[in-house]
């Protein structure tokens, strides 16, 4: 993955071309980028996009991989053939890492997976475009806060970045593990090389070897061309293995050999090729416990676990919540005066945040959209579950939702999700699955009820 080169200061409003044929996604992308202070032009087909690219004054192109009359790769090829100085990022279907690797090798500098995470989109745009804040790539990722826990993390990142040793990042979901990994990469000697992030839990087991190591044309049915894998894409850069605990044992053996030998063999290729990558891995699970339970190889654990970095949960940084919330809100409401009322800040400081910073951003984005006063967000605009309701849910949770040494839960987050799921299901059963009445029973709004059901997969 090649980070786009910096160019002279652009026009007052940088221009972005979005290519996608899904109306809902197109509208979401347009609104998000306009809020970032960008001028947006859209196209729904490759043909329409190439026509608009005859005016080459775009600062970024964001394209879907699958379009009615072609592929996003066709757009990348056109931009490269015309030698246009336009960085391209692609949007791929969830779990379709083959397209992501193909796009990176074709010249795209980054990719987003559906459903699009707006925080990742904003970071990507800031990396590619001279926004009004003129954020350079390393500063596109920050860890805010002045609590001892997060200051220790920032200090560790500065020291870790000076070495090339493997790093293992542990922390609950939403604590910023990928942000920390990117900071290590950008602050280190490999900052000009690619940073390739891989969600190990999103790749089907039967595709893992080809995704990680690539394959030769004709090596199996459907292999109509040579493909490089994640290791080749991350050559002379950093390979970030997110949720590494989800790797099956068979793949763990192959990954261990690749790390030890610094060589990979594509499927169908009789010879190995050298790769030079720095490995950063992360998971929210207890990897030591998985090793003891023989669910994760001990030898691979020691290869990955050279330097450990622990990301603190947001509930251990309560004094920083106001600072982090105001920073997120400023980015979300770009160009519009908006602040948090005292009752909203107090409510956030008492909220347990099982989803950490990611959940905080979702809460603030929802509050900004639903606030009666667009310049001041109050407690009721946040639609938080009152802490007393959550405490009642813990006390009344079924016996199966226990969290102790012999627990079936790999993390506190999984345990809290189960507690919340049990409370919601109990309220739904009592009201014969009337969501409005169930929400009243729990003391939350209908919108909050619907949001939590969707997050927990309750249908």
C-alpha positions in Angstrom: 0.0 0.0 0.0 1.5 3.3 -1.1 0.8 6.4 1.0 -0.1 9.2 -1.4 2.5 11.9 -1.9 1.8 15.3 -0.4 1.0 18.1 -2.9 0.9 21.9 -2.7 -2.0 23.4 -0.8 -5.2 22.7 -2.8 -8.1 24.9 -3.5 -10.2 26.2 -0.6 -12.4 23.0 -0.8 -10.6 19.8 -1.8 -12.6 17.8 -4.4 -13.5 14.1 -4.0 -15.0 11.8 -6.6 -17.2 9.0 -5.1 -18.2 6.1 -7.4 -20.9 3.8 -6.1 -24.2 2.6 -7.3 -25.9 2.0 -3.9 -28.0 5.1 -3.3 -28.0 4.8 0.6 -24.2 4.3 0.8 -23.6 7.1 -1.7 -25.7 9.5 0.3 -23.9 8.5 3.6 -20.5 9.1 2.0 -21.5 12.4 0.5 -22.9 13.7 3.8 -19.8 12.6 5.7 -17.4 14.1 3.3 -19.3 17.4 2.9 -19.2 17.7 6.7 -15.5 17.3 6.5 -15.4 20.4 4.4 -14.9 18.7 1.0 -16.5 19.3 -2.4 -18.1 16.0 -3.5 -18.8 14.8 -7.1 -20.5 11.4 -7.5 -20.8 8.8 -10.2 -22.7 5.5 -10.3 -20.9 3.7 -13.2 -17.3 3.3 -14.5 -18.4 5.1 -17.7 -19.7 8.1 -15.8 -16.7 8.2 -13.6 -14.2 8.2 -16.5 -16.2 11.0 -18.1 -15.9 13.1 -14.9 -12.2 12.2 -14.6 -11.5 14.1 -17.8 -11.4 17.1 -15.4 -8.4 15.8 -13.4 -8.7 18.4 -10.6 -9.7 15.8 -7.9 -7.8 15.4 -4.7 -9.2 11.9 -3.9 -11.2 9.2 -5.6 -13.3 6.7 -3.6 -14.7 3.9 -5.6 -16.7 0.7 -5.0 -15.1 -2.5 -6.4 -18.2 -3.7 -8.1 -20.1 -1.4 -10.4 -22.8 -2.1 -13.0 -20.5 -1.7 -16.0 -17.2 -2.8 -14.6 -14.9 -2.8 -11.6 -13.2 -0.2 -9.4 -9.9 -1.6 -10.8 -10.9 -0.1 -14.2 -10.9 3.3 -12.6 -7.5 2.7 -10.9 -6.1 1.6 -14.3 -7.5 4.7 -16.0 -6.0 7.1 -13.4 -2.6 5.3 -13.6 -2.6 5.2 -17.5 -3.3 8.9 -17.6 -0.7 9.6 -14.9 -3.2 11.6 -12.9 -2.1 12.6 -9.4 -5.2 11.4 -7.7 -5.0 9.0 -4.8 -7.6 6.2 -5.0 -9.2 4.2 -2.1 -11.6 1.3 -2.7 -14.7 0.0 -1.0 -14.8 -3.8 -0.8 -17.5 -6.3 0.3 -17.1 -7.5 3.9 -14.6 -10.3 4.1 -13.6 -10.0 0.4 -9.9 -9.5 1.0 -8.9 -10.7 -2.4 -10.3 -7.5 -4.0 -8.6 -5.4 -1.3 -5.2 -7.0 -2.1 -5.8 -6.6 -5.9 -6.6 -2.9 -5.5 -3.6 -2.2 -3.3 -1.3 -3.9 -5.9 -3.0 -2.0 -8.7 -2.1 1.3 -7.1 -4.8 2.1 -4.5 -3.4 3.5 -1.3 -6.0 2.1 1.1 -9.4 0.3 1.3 -12.6 0.3 3.4 -14.8 -2.8 4.0 -18.6 -2.7 4.0 -20.4 -1.7 6.2 -18.2 1.4 6.0 -16.9 2.6 9.4 -17.2 6.4 9.4 -14.3 6.8 11.8 -12.0 4.9 9.4 -13.4 6.9 6.4 -12.5 10.2 8.1 -9.0 9.0 9.0 -8.5 7.7 5.4 -9.6 11.1 4.0 -7.4 13.0 6.3 -4.5 10.8 5.2 -5.1 11.4 1.5 -6.3 15.0 1.3 -5.1 18.3 2.6 -8.2 19.1 4.7 -8.5 22.5 6.3 -6.6 21.1 9.4 -3.8 19.9 7.0 -3.4 16.7 9.0 -0.4 14.6 7.9 -0.6 10.8 7.9 1.1 10.3 11.3 -1.2 12.8 13.0 -4.3 11.3 11.4 -4.3 8.8 14.2 -4.2 10.1 17.8 -4.8 8.8 21.3 -6.3 11.6 23.4 -6.3 11.9 27.1 -4.1 12.9 30.0 -4.8 10.1 32.4 -1.8 8.0 33.6 -3.0 5.0 31.6 -3.1 6.6 28.2 0.0 8.7 28.8 1.8 5.4 29.5 0.5 4.0 26.2 1.8 7.0 24.2 5.2 6.7 25.9 5.3 3.0 25.1 4.4 3.7 21.4 7.3 6.2 21.1 9.7 3.5 22.4 8.2 0.6 20.5 8.4 2.6 17.2 12.2 2.7 17.4 12.5 -1.1 17.2 11.4 -3.6 14.6 10.4 -6.3 17.1 6.9 -7.9 16.9 4.3 -6.2 19.0 1.2 -7.7 20.6 -1.6 -5.2 21.5 -4.2 -6.3 23.9 -7.4 -4.5 24.8 -11.2 -4.6 24.6 -12.9 -3.8 21.3 -13.1 -0.1 20.6 -10.0 0.8 22.7 -8.0 1.9 19.7 -5.8 -1.1 19.0 -5.5 -0.4 15.3 -4.9 3.3 16.0 -2.0 2.3 18.2 -0.7 -0.1 15.5 -0.8 2.7 12.9 1.0 5.1 15.2 3.8 2.5 15.8 4.1 2.2 12.0 4.0 5.9 11.1 6.5 6.8 13.9 8.9 4.1 13.0 11.5 3.6 10.3 9.0 1.9 8.0 6.6 4.9 7.8 7.1 5.2 4.1 6.2 1.6 3.5 2.7 0.0 3.4 0.5 -0.6 6.4 -1.8 -3.6 5.7 -4.5 -4.3 8.3 -6.1 -7.7 8.3 -9.1 -8.8 10.4 -8.3 -12.5 10.9 -11.8 -13.2 12.1 -13.4 -12.0 8.8 -11.6 -14.4 6.4 -13.2 -17.8 5.7 -10.9 -20.6 6.8 -10.8 -22.2 3.3 -9.5 -18.9 1.8 -6.9 -18.0 4.5 -3.8 -19.5 2.9 -4.5 -17.8 -0.5 -5.3 -14.5 1.2 -2.2 -14.4 3.3 0.3 -15.9 0.8 -1.3 -15.5 -2.6 -1.5 -18.0 -5.5 -0.3 -18.8 -9.0 -2.5 -18.8 -12.0 -4.1 -22.2 -12.6 -3.3 -23.5 -9.1 -7.0 -24.2 -8.5 -10.4 -23.6 -10.2 -11.0 -19.9 -10.5 -7.3 -18.9 -10.2 -7.3 -17.1 -13.5 -4.3 -14.9 -12.7 -1.4 -14.6 -10.3 -2.4 -13.1 -7.0 -0.2 -11.7 -4.2 -1.3 -12.1 -0.6 -1.1 -9.9 2.5 2.5 -10.6 3.2 3.6 -9.5 -0.3 1.3 -6.4 -0.1 3.0 -5.5 3.3 6.6 -6.0 2.0 9.0 -3.5 3.6 6.1 -2.2 5.7 3.9 -3.4 8.6 1.3 -6.3 8.6 -1.3 -5.7 11.3 -3.1 -9.0 12.3 -6.2 -7.9 14.1 -8.1 -10.5 16.2 -5.2 -12.9 15.7 -6.8 -15.3 18.2 -9.4 -16.2 15.6 -6.9 -17.9 13.4 -7.5 -21.7 13.1 -4.7 -23.9 14.3 -3.8 -25.1 10.8 -3.2 -21.5 9.7 -1.3 -20.7 12.8 1.4 -23.3 11.8 1.8 -21.7 8.3 1.9 -18.2 9.9 4.6 -19.3 12.3 6.8 -20.6 9.5 6.3 -17.4 7.5 7.4 -15.3 10.5 10.3 -17.5 11.3 11.7 -18.0 7.8 10.7 -14.6 6.4 9.5 -16.4 3.3 6.2 -17.4 1.9 5.1 -19.8 -0.8 2.1 -19.0 -3.0 -0.4 -21.7 -3.6 0.8 -23.6 -6.7 4.3 -22.1 -6.6 7.2 -24.6 -6.1 9.5 -22.0 -4.7 9.4 -19.6 -1.8 9.8 -15.8 -2.0 11.3 -13.6 0.6 9.2 -11.0 2.4 10.2 -8.3 4.8 7.4 -7.3 7.1 7.0 -6.1 10.7 4.3 -8.0 12.5 1.9 -6.2 14.9 -0.9 -8.4 16.2 -3.9 -7.7 18.4 -6.9 -9.3 20.1 -9.5 -8.6 22.7 -9.3 -12.2 24.0 -7.0 -13.6 26.6 -4.3 -15.2 24.4 -2.5 -16.8 27.4 -5.7 -18.6 28.4 -6.2 -19.8 24.8 -2.6 -21.1 24.9 -3.3 -23.0 28.1 -6.5 -24.4 26.5 -4.5 -25.5 23.5 -6.6 -23.3 21.2 -3.5 -21.2 20.3 0.0 -22.4 19.6 2.5 -21.6 22.3 5.4 -21.2 19.8 3.4 -18.7 17.7 2.4 -16.9 20.9 6.0 -16.3 21.8 6.8 -15.2 18.3 4.0 -12.5 18.4 4.3 -11.6 22.1 7.8 -10.1 22.0 6.6 -6.6 23.2 3.2 -6.2 24.8 1.1 -3.0 24.7 -2.1 -2.9 26.8 -4.9 -0.5 25.7 -6.9 0.8 28.7 -10.7 0.7 28.5 -12.5 4.0 28.6 -14.0 3.3 32.0 -10.4 3.5 33.4 -10.0 7.0 31.8 -13.2 8.7 33.1 -11.4 12.0 33.7 -10.6 12.0 29.9 -14.1 11.3 28.7 -15.0 15.0 28.5 -11.9 15.8 26.5 -12.3 12.8 24.1 -16.0 13.5 23.7 -15.4 17.2 22.8 -12.7 16.3 20.3 -15.0 13.7 18.6 -17.9 16.1 18.6 -15.8 18.8 17.0 -14.8 16.5 14.1 -18.4 15.3 13.7 -19.9 18.8 13.6 -17.2 20.4 11.4 -18.0 24.0 10.8 -21.0 24.1 13.1 -20.9 25.3 16.7 -21.9 22.5 19.1 -21.1 21.5 22.6 -22.1 19.1 25.3 -24.3 20.3 28.2 -23.1 19.6 31.7 -25.8 16.9 32.2 -24.6 15.1 29.1 -20.9 15.2 30.3 -22.0 13.9 33.7 -24.0 11.1 32.1 -21.1 10.0 29.9 -18.7 10.0 32.8 -21.0 7.5 34.6 -21.7 5.3 31.6 -19.8 2.0 31.6 -18.9 2.1 27.9 -18.6 -1.7 27.1 -17.8 -0.6 23.5 -15.2 2.0 24.7 -14.2 4.9 22.4 -15.9 3.4 19.3 -19.2 3.3 21.3 -18.6 6.9 22.5 -18.3 8.1 18.9 -21.5 6.2 17.9 -23.3 7.8 20.9 -22.2 11.3 20.0 -23.0 10.8 16.3 -26.5 9.7 17.2 -26.9 12.6 19.7 -25.8 15.1 17.1 -28.3 13.8 14.7 -31.2 13.6 17.1 -30.6 16.7 19.3 -33.5 19.1 19.5 -31.0 22.0 19.9 -28.2 21.4 17.3 -25.8 23.7 19.2 -26.1 22.0 22.6 -26.4 18.2 23.2 -28.2 17.3 26.4 -28.3 14.0 28.3 -31.7 13.0 26.8 -30.2 13.4 23.3 -27.7 10.6 23.9 -30.3 7.9 24.6 -28.1 6.1 27.2 -29.3 3.2 29.2 -29.5 4.5 32.8 -26.7 2.9 34.9 -29.4 1.7 37.4 -31.0 -0.3 34.7 -27.7 -1.9 33.8 -27.0 -2.7 37.4 -30.5 -4.4 37.7 -29.7 -6.3 34.5 -26.4 -7.6 36.1 -28.2 -8.6 39.3 -31.1 -10.3 37.5 -29.0 -11.9 34.7 -29.4 -15.7 34.3 -26.8 -17.9 36.0 -25.2 -18.7 32.6 -24.0 -15.1 32.3 -21.2 -15.5 34.9 -17.7 -14.1 34.6 -15.1 -15.9 36.7 -12.0 -18.0 36.2 -13.9 -20.9 34.6 -16.0 -18.6 32.5 -16.9 -19.3 28.9 -16.4 -15.6 28.1 -13.1 -14.5 26.7 -13.4 -10.9 27.8 -15.4 -8.5 29.9 -17.0 -7.1 26.8 -18.5 -10.5 25.8 -19.8 -10.9 29.3 -21.5 -7.4 29.4 -23.0 -8.1 25.9 -24.5 -11.3 27.3 -25.9 -9.5 30.3 -27.4 -6.8 28.1 -28.8 -9.4 25.7 -30.5 -11.3 28.6 -32.1 -8.1 29.9 -33.4 -7.1 26.5 -34.8 -10.6 25.8 -36.5 -10.8 29.2 -38.2 -7.5 28.6 -39.3 -8.5 25.1 -40.7 -11.8 26.4 -42.7 -10.0 29.1 -44.2 -7.6 26.5 -44.8 -10.3 23.9 -42.0 -8.7 21.8 -43.5 -5.3 21.7 -40.4 -3.2 21.4 -42.1 0.0 22.5 -43.4 -1.5 25.7 -40.1 -3.4 26.3 -38.2 -0.1 26.0 -40.6 1.5 28.6 -40.1 -1.5 30.9 -36.3 -1.0 30.7 -36.6 2.8 31.1 -34.9 3.6 27.7 -36.2 5.2 24.5 -37.5 3.2 21.6 -34.5 4.4 19.5 -32.1 3.1 22.1 -34.0 -0.2 22.2 -33.8 -0.6 18.5 -30.1 0.4 18.4 -29.2 -2.1 21.1 -31.1 -4.9 19.4 -29.4 -4.3 16.1 -25.9 -4.2 17.8 -26.5 -7.5 19.6 -28.2 -9.2 16.7 -31.6 -9.6 18.3 -34.3 -10.0 15.7 
